[in-house]
Amino acid sequence: MEFDKQGQPVREGFQPSGPPPQPIRQNGPQPSVPPSAAPIIDMEPAPAPMPVEEAPPPERVETWPITVKLLHKPIRGMRNEIVKELSFREPTGGDINRYGNPCRIDFEGNVLIDEPKMMRVMAALSGHLVPLLEAMDPRDWNSCAFRLRNFFLPDLRAW
């Protein structure tokens, strides 16, 4: 650890004000060129890179129907078949009128999902009955709900 003239430890990265410290002489061969005769290289600091403004990520364009894979547990379909993925048609204003808006935004800006309404909307958009969707693994249910939630939120560009 190095110490300054007052005996305080020198913190890394801080340069003392005043003349540069003299190099410590070690026993052994001395350099053939005195330190004052060493070439001085005058280097300009490299210019700081200009901040690059990142373009916003491209808006995801959905193609309908939207398909969500059931990764954790398949469900039984209406004809007793095994269903490993659900396809949802595009929601309409009539779906909101019939089943209610499954998403809302609270005062802090959090998106809240109304689970019973989302279940009814998912059933209507997928063509499966609510009791069949109730057998879904909760992680698969949430995957479907979060994939659909943006279609029930306002688009701020219209304001």
C-alpha positions as CSV (number, residue, x, y, z in Angstrom):
1,M,0.0,0.0,0.0
2,E,1.3,3.5,-0.9
3,F,1.1,6.5,1.4
4,D,1.2,10.2,0.6
5,K,3.4,12.8,2.3
6,Q,1.0,13.2,5.2
7,G,1.0,9.4,5.8
8,Q,-2.5,8.8,4.5
9,P,-3.1,5.8,2.2
10,V,-3.3,6.7,-1.5
11,R,-6.6,5.6,-3.0
12,E,-6.4,3.9,-6.4
13,G,-7.1,6.2,-9.3
14,F,-6.4,9.4,-7.5
15,Q,-3.2,11.4,-8.4
16,P,-1.5,13.5,-5.8
17,S,-1.1,17.2,-6.6
18,G,2.4,18.4,-6.8
19,P,5.6,17.0,-8.3
20,P,5.6,13.3,-9.4
21,P,7.1,11.0,-6.9
22,Q,10.7,9.9,-7.5
23,P,11.1,6.3,-8.6
24,I,12.4,3.9,-5.9
25,R,15.9,2.8,-6.6
26,Q,16.4,-0.9,-6.4
27,N,19.6,-2.8,-6.0
28,G,20.8,-4.3,-9.2
29,P,21.6,-3.1,-12.7
30,Q,20.4,0.4,-13.4
31,P,18.8,1.4,-16.7
32,S,21.3,2.6,-19.3
33,V,19.1,5.6,-20.2
34,P,18.5,8.1,-17.5
35,P,14.7,8.7,-16.9
36,S,15.1,12.4,-18.0
37,A,16.4,11.2,-21.4
38,A,13.5,8.8,-22.0
39,P,11.4,9.8,-25.0
40,I,8.2,11.6,-24.1
41,I,5.2,10.5,-26.1
42,D,2.5,13.2,-26.3
43,M,-0.8,11.4,-26.8
44,E,-4.1,13.1,-27.2
45,P,-7.0,11.3,-25.4
46,A,-9.2,9.5,-27.8
47,P,-12.5,11.4,-28.4
48,A,-15.4,10.0,-26.4
49,P,-17.7,7.9,-28.5
50,M,-20.9,9.6,-29.5
51,P,-23.9,8.0,-27.7
52,V,-25.8,5.8,-30.0
53,E,-29.5,6.3,-29.7
54,E,-31.0,2.9,-29.9
55,A,-34.0,2.6,-32.1
56,P,-37.1,1.3,-30.2
57,P,-37.7,-2.4,-30.8
58,P,-39.9,-3.1,-33.8
59,E,-43.5,-3.4,-32.8
60,R,-44.6,-6.9,-32.8
61,V,-47.1,-7.5,-35.6
62,E,-49.5,-10.2,-34.7
63,T,-50.9,-12.6,-37.2
64,W,-54.2,-14.3,-36.4
65,P,-54.9,-16.8,-35.2
66,I,-52.4,-16.6,-32.3
67,T,-51.2,-20.0,-31.2
68,V,-49.9,-20.7,-27.7
69,K,-48.3,-24.0,-26.9
70,L,-49.3,-25.7,-23.6
71,L,-45.9,-26.5,-22.4
72,H,-46.7,-28.0,-19.0
73,K,-49.8,-30.1,-19.4
74,P,-52.1,-30.8,-22.3
75,I,-55.9,-30.6,-21.9
76,R,-58.8,-32.6,-23.3
77,G,-60.7,-31.0,-26.1
78,M,-64.4,-31.0,-26.8
79,R,-64.1,-34.3,-28.7
80,N,-62.0,-35.9,-26.0
81,E,-58.8,-35.3,-28.0
82,I,-55.5,-34.2,-26.5
83,V,-54.9,-30.5,-27.0
84,K,-51.3,-29.4,-26.9
85,E,-51.8,-25.8,-28.1
86,L,-54.6,-23.3,-28.2
87,S,-55.3,-21.0,-31.2
88,F,-57.1,-17.8,-30.5
89,R,-59.0,-15.7,-33.1
90,E,-58.7,-12.0,-33.1
91,P,-60.9,-10.3,-30.3
92,T,-63.6,-7.8,-31.2
93,G,-65.5,-5.1,-29.4
94,G,-68.4,-7.6,-29.3
95,D,-66.3,-10.0,-27.2
96,I,-65.7,-7.2,-24.7
97,N,-69.4,-6.4,-24.7
98,R,-70.4,-10.0,-24.0
99,Y,-67.6,-11.1,-21.6
100,G,-66.2,-7.8,-20.2
101,N,-62.8,-6.3,-20.6
102,P,-60.4,-8.7,-18.9
103,C,-57.6,-6.1,-18.3
104,R,-57.4,-2.8,-16.6
105,I,-54.7,-0.4,-15.5
106,D,-54.5,0.7,-11.9
107,F,-53.3,4.2,-10.7
108,E,-49.7,3.1,-10.5
109,G,-49.7,1.9,-14.1
110,N,-49.8,-1.8,-13.4
111,V,-51.9,-4.0,-15.7
112,L,-54.4,-6.1,-13.8
113,I,-56.0,-9.2,-15.3
114,D,-59.6,-10.0,-14.2
115,E,-59.2,-13.8,-14.2
116,P,-62.9,-14.8,-14.6
117,K,-63.4,-12.4,-17.5
118,M,-60.1,-13.6,-19.1
119,M,-61.2,-17.2,-18.8
120,R,-64.5,-16.4,-20.6
121,V,-62.7,-14.4,-23.3
122,M,-60.1,-17.2,-23.8
123,A,-62.9,-19.8,-24.1
124,A,-64.7,-17.6,-26.7
125,L,-61.6,-16.9,-28.7
126,S,-60.3,-20.5,-28.7
127,G,-63.6,-22.2,-29.2
128,H,-63.2,-24.4,-26.1
129,L,-65.6,-24.5,-23.2
130,V,-64.7,-22.9,-19.9
131,P,-64.7,-26.2,-17.9
132,L,-62.1,-27.6,-20.4
133,L,-59.8,-24.6,-20.0
134,E,-60.1,-24.8,-16.2
135,A,-58.0,-28.0,-16.4
136,M,-55.1,-26.0,-17.7
137,D,-51.8,-25.8,-15.8
138,P,-51.6,-22.4,-14.2
139,R,-48.4,-21.5,-16.0
140,D,-50.0,-22.3,-19.4
141,W,-53.1,-20.3,-18.4
142,N,-50.9,-17.3,-17.6
143,S,-49.0,-17.7,-20.9
144,C,-52.3,-17.5,-22.8
145,A,-53.6,-14.6,-20.6
146,F,-50.4,-12.5,-21.0
147,R,-50.3,-13.1,-24.7
148,L,-53.8,-11.8,-25.1
149,R,-53.7,-8.9,-22.5
150,N,-52.2,-6.3,-24.9
151,F,-55.3,-6.5,-27.1
152,F,-57.5,-5.3,-24.3
153,L,-55.4,-2.3,-23.3
154,P,-55.6,1.2,-24.9
155,D,-53.1,2.2,-27.5
156,L,-51.7,5.6,-26.3
157,R,-50.8,6.6,-29.8
158,A,-54.5,7.3,-30.4
159,W,-54.7,9.9,-27.6
